[in-house]
Amino acid sequence: MSNLDVEELLNYKYLGVNVGAHAQSSAIRYFLFGKLDLNNSKQVVVLREKLTCAMIVTKVAAELANKENPSAVFMVHGVYSTWGPFAEYFKLKGIETVIYSNMPPRFGYFIFNRNNRANELVSKKEWEIFSKKPLSEKQEKEITEYFKQRMLGKIGEQKMYQNNFDNQIYKKEILKEVFKRNYKQRFVMYSNLAWDTAMEGKISEIFDDVFSWIDTTIEFFKQKKDYQLIIKPHPAELVWEGCSRSIHDYIKEKHGP
């Protein structure tokens, strides 16, 4: 593995598992930014470490499958070099997997995903099936109440942002700045966390990654002086984990304040 160049590392497969992809997502998660600088020796060292971890996990999965011959596997998370190779290996072998998200410490519930990961859940096919299922009157009431409480910041992951949500003075200052000039139209762009595993792979037929999406959109609006673009970064950039380089930082460095 020490003889592999950087590009080979990113696409390396072991026992059929794309361990290079899992290593890359883990390294991105480590540095809390959506791009790896492959000219940065420290980042390449971490990438190699994550690749080694992914290969070990793949080997453990193979040994487990061979020894126990499971009909189903129940696991947490299913991503990064620690769990991703497990999920991929068993999927390749046709072994059913149930992956759960460990949410109770913060939100009080579990999320279970059968034969896919959380970020693979809402595909076009699944949505077409789900959208055709009618809701009962009870379900309608529960969903309506859920969104009502969510808008108030009192339920779900919104609890993490309660302090910011309650800072009405700061919010008024921001809104005053945003609306101090009249525009023909206003548009809001909601960016995800650049290092989120939901951003893995080909997420767009048009853009290579979240950064090219942001760059192209900003350049477009620079030509539309009567339109206003408001970019709203993910709140977790501030209150969940301090990103080493956030979307906010990227925009300031690339496009100015």
N, C-alpha and C positions, 0 to 999 in steps of 0.2 A: 504493500500500500504506500510505502514511503517513496516509491518510484513513480507514483501517479502524479500527473500535473493537475492543476486546479480544475480545469474543465472536465477532466476524467473523474475527479472526485465528485463533482456535482451530478454526474450521470452513472455512477458506479452501481452495479447490481451484484447481489450476493444471494445465492440460493433462490434466484428469481425475484427477490425483493429489491426495490429501488432504494437501497440504503442511502445513496447520495442525496436523494430528495429529502429523506427524513433528517439527514445530517444538516442540510441547508436550512430547513425550517427551524431546527434546534439552535443553530448558530445565530439565525436572525432573532429568535426569541431571547437568546443570551444577551445580545447587544441591544435589544429593544428598538430595532429600526428595520425597516422593510427591505433594505438592500445590503448585501455584503460587498465590502471593498476588497476585491481579490488581489489588490496590490498591497494590502495591509497585512504584514506578516503575522500580527497578533490574531487577526480574524481568520487567517488561513490555518493557524495552529489550532484554534478552537474548532474550526470546520473539520479538521482531521481527527480531533478528539471525539467529536460527535459521530463521525463516520465509524470509528472504532467501536463506540458504544452501540450504534445501530447494528453493526455486524454481530456483536456478542449477543444482543437481544434476538436477532434472527436465528442464530445458532441455538439458543435456548428454546425458541419456539419450535424449531425442527426436532430437537431432542424430545421435547414434551409431546409433540404430535406423534412421534415414533414410539415412545414408551407408553403413553396413556391412551392413545388413539381416541381422543374425545369426540363426542358427537356434537358438542357445543362448547363454546368458551365464553365466559362472563368476565369482562374486564372494565377497568376505568380508563377514561380519557381517549385512548386510541390514536394519539398524535405524538409528534416529536420522536427523537431517537430512542426514548425509553419505552414507549408503548406502540408507536406507529408500525414498526416492523412486525410486532406480534399480530396486529390486526391484518396487515397486508399478507403475511405468510399464511395465516389460517384461511383467509379469503381465497388465496390462490389454490389452496388444497380443498376447497369446497366445504370447509368446516363452518358451521353457523356461529356467528359471534353476536354477543349482546354487549354493547358499550354504554356505560352510564357516566353521566356527568355528576360530580360530587358537589352538589349545590347547597345542602342543608345548613352548613355553618353560616352562610350569609343570607339565604333566601327561604330556606325551609322546604325544599322539594328536590326530587331527583328527576333527571331526564334520561330516558332509555332510548337507545337507537339500535335497531336490529339490522345487522349486516351492513351498516354504514356508520359514519361518524357524524357528529353534530353538524359540522359545516357541509356535509353532503346531504343533509336531510331534506331540504327544500329544493328538490330538483323539479324540472318541468313536469315529469311524469307523476311524481308524488303529489304535486300541487293540483294537477288535473283531477286526480282521484279524490283528494281531500275536498276540493272546491265543490264537488257534486254531492257531497254528503250534507243533508239538511240538518239544521240544529233544532233541538227541542226548545220549548219555551223556557225551560229551566236553564239550558245552556246559553240561550240568548241573554238572559238576565245576568248570569254569572260573568259572561264576557263583557257586557256593558259596564258592570260594576268594576271589573278588573281594570278596564281602560280608564274609567273615571278616577280610580285610586292611583293609577299609574301616572296620569296627568298631574296629579297632586304630589307626586314624588313619595307616595306612602306605601308602595308595594313593589315586589320584585327587585331587580337590580338597580332600580331608581333610588333605593335606599342608600346606595354607595355615594350618591351625589347630593345627599340631603343638605349638607352645609353650603354647597354652591347654589343649590336650588333656593335656599332661604335667604341668600344674599341679595335682597331686592335692590339695595342701593347700587351695587355694582352692575346689576342687570339693567337698571334704568339708565346708567351712564353709557353702557354699551349700545342700548337701543337708541339713545339720543344721538350718538355718533353715527349709527347706521342710517338713521332717517333724517339727518340734518339737511340732506339735499334731495330734491325731487328727481326721480328717474321715470322713464317711460315704462319700464318693467323691472322687477327685481326677481332674481333667481337665487335659490339656496342650494349649495353643494354640500352633501354630508359625506365626509370621508371616514373610512373605517380605520382601525389601528393598522398601521403598515405591517406590523410583525404578526398579526393575527393569522392563525393557520387557515382561516376561512379565505385568506387571500392567496392561498397556494395555487399553483398551476395556472392554466389558461382560463382566467375568469372573464375574459372579454374577447370578442372577435375583432375588436378595433384597437385596443390598447394593450401594450405589453405588461404593464403593471399600474399600480395606483398612481405612481409618480408621472408617468406619461399622460395619464388621464387628467391629472391636475394641471400639468404644464400646458397641454393642448387647450384645455378649457380656459385657463387664464389668458393665454395668447389670443384666443377668440374674443374674449370680452374686452381686451385692450383695444380692439378695433371697433367696439360697440360702445361709444362714449355715453349714449343715452340709456344703456342697460347697466344695472348694478349686479355684481356677483358677490354673494355672501358665502364664505366658506366656513362651515361649522365642523371643526375637528371633533373626533370622538372624545367625550368627557373623561374617559379613562386615562387619557394622556396626562391629566392633571391630578386625578384623585385615586386612581387604582394603583398604577405603577408608574414611577417616573421614567419616561422614555429617555434613553440616552440621546436621542435625536428625534423629535416629534415631527408630525406633519406640519405643525405650526412653525417649527424651526426651519424645516425644509423650504417652506414657502418664503419665509423672511430672507433666507440665504440666497435662494434662486431668483426671487422676483422682487425683493425689497420689501420694506415695511408697508 
